[in-house]
Amino acid sequence: VCDPDVIQPYRNIMDNTYESSGLKSIINKNNLGVCFFSPLKHGLLTGKYKSPTTFKDGDHRSGIKDFQNNEVIKKTLLICKKLEKKFYYHENPIMHGIVNALFFDSPTGCALLGQRNIDQVKIASSLGEILSHEDTRWVKSLYKVWFFVELNKVRYDLKKDGFCFLPKVFLSEEIQKARNGLRRVINGEYRS
């Protein structure tokens, strides 16, 4: 029997199944702590990468296709500019937006940030405040709109198919429930 005090899920503003997977309700129901892993998507969301990047053999990022996708890189850079403009008053506006937007629905949560040098430690120490509901929704909307646009580029009929990416751990009835929920969002029947 496993009786954890803290759960460490993969979550960032671009890959965010924390609520839809049911994990958030389990954490809240059981009064557990949550520490988000990879809130920067291994650095991709920071705007650090200006062009498609390949990594050495053995580097776990080599398996993440978004690092080699020029459209993803360009869109990330555009979003970073919007974050800089919106949060100009913060000393680290991009990080402020992409990390702190994770905390609105998880006020007792934290994020694991790689801190390999003193500059990264200083940046991490400036983070952790909970964004307002309005700012959180704005940041999430930058990625939500992008998600639907990218799916449409792949030529899936979202209204008909209710296509969405789901982890393999979902049971078939959970997958169908998630697809039905996505159809409701696409058809304008549900708004978060």
Secondary structure, 3 states (H helix, E strand, C coil): CCCCCEECCECCCCCCCCCCCCHHHHHHHCCCEEEEECCCCCCHHHCCCCCCCCCCCCCHHHHCHHHHCHHHHHHHHHHHHHHHHHCCCCCCHHHHHHHHCCCCCCCCCEECCCCCCHHHHHHHHCCCCCCCHHHHHHHHHHHHHHHHHHHHHCCCCHHHHCCCCCCCCCCHHHHHHHHHHHHHHHCCCCCC
